[in-house]
Amino acid sequence: MLDNSICYFSSEISDGNSHKKFDMPTFLAGSLGGKLKVNGRHLMFTDMTFPRPLLGPSGGPHTERVFIAIANALGVPIDTFGDATASGPLPELL
């Protein structure tokens, strides 16, 4: 069933104590009939240190790029999503 579908799971916030909205964990299952390169891979885009600092620069790709990649794989030709500054799909997924 997951070969022909996609399931997206994520947290609404990356760090509850400081209410950070970057570096959010995201889980994708399924490959949309082979259109997405998920295949049980683990991708980590930032080097995270623990404990996490309360303030600091954000890193890694925007979550919107994941949504754009999913939309493109479904045949929806978009380059932006919402009011985000990021554009284009996440190339690691296509």
C-alpha positions in Angstrom: 0.0 0.0 0.0 2.8 2.5 0.8 4.4 2.0 -2.6 1.6 4.0 -4.2 0.9 6.5 -1.4 2.7 9.0 0.9 2.2 9.6 4.6 3.6 12.8 6.1 4.2 13.1 9.9 5.8 16.1 11.6 5.8 18.1 14.7 4.3 21.6 14.7 7.3 22.9 16.6 10.9 21.6 16.9 11.6 22.6 20.5 8.7 23.1 22.8 10.6 25.0 25.5 11.8 27.7 23.2 9.0 27.4 20.6 11.4 27.1 17.7 9.9 26.5 14.3 13.0 25.4 12.4 14.8 22.0 12.3 11.5 20.2 12.7 11.5 16.5 12.6 9.7 15.1 9.6 8.8 11.5 8.7 7.7 10.4 5.2 6.5 6.9 4.4 5.7 5.7 0.9 7.0 6.6 -2.5 4.0 7.7 -4.6 4.5 4.9 -7.0 8.3 5.5 -7.2 8.0 9.3 -7.8 9.6 10.1 -4.4 13.0 8.8 -3.2 12.0 7.8 0.3 12.9 4.1 0.4 13.7 3.8 4.1 16.5 6.4 4.0 17.4 8.6 6.9 18.3 12.2 6.0 19.6 14.7 8.5 20.3 18.2 7.2 21.7 19.9 10.3 24.4 18.9 12.8 22.4 19.1 16.1 24.0 19.4 19.4 22.4 18.5 22.7 21.3 20.2 24.8 20.0 22.5 22.1 20.8 26.2 22.6 17.8 28.4 23.4 18.8 30.8 20.6 20.7 30.3 17.4 20.6 30.2 13.7 18.2 28.0 11.9 19.6 25.4 9.5 18.5 22.9 6.9 15.9 23.1 4.2 12.5 24.6 4.7 9.6 22.2 5.3 7.8 24.0 2.5 10.3 22.4 0.0 9.1 19.0 1.2 5.5 20.0 0.5 6.5 21.3 -3.0 8.2 18.0 -3.7 5.1 16.0 -2.7 2.9 18.3 -4.8 5.2 18.0 -7.8 5.2 14.2 -7.4 1.4 14.3 -7.5 1.5 16.2 -10.7 0.9 19.7 -9.3 3.5 22.0 -10.9 4.2 24.6 -8.2 7.4 26.2 -7.2 6.3 27.9 -3.9 4.0 26.9 -1.1 2.1 29.4 1.1 4.0 32.6 2.1 7.3 30.9 2.6 10.5 32.4 1.2 11.8 29.0 0.1 11.1 27.9 -3.5 11.5 24.7 -5.5 11.2 21.1 -4.4 13.7 19.4 -2.1 16.0 17.7 -4.6 16.8 14.8 -2.3 13.2 13.6 -2.6 12.7 13.7 -6.4 
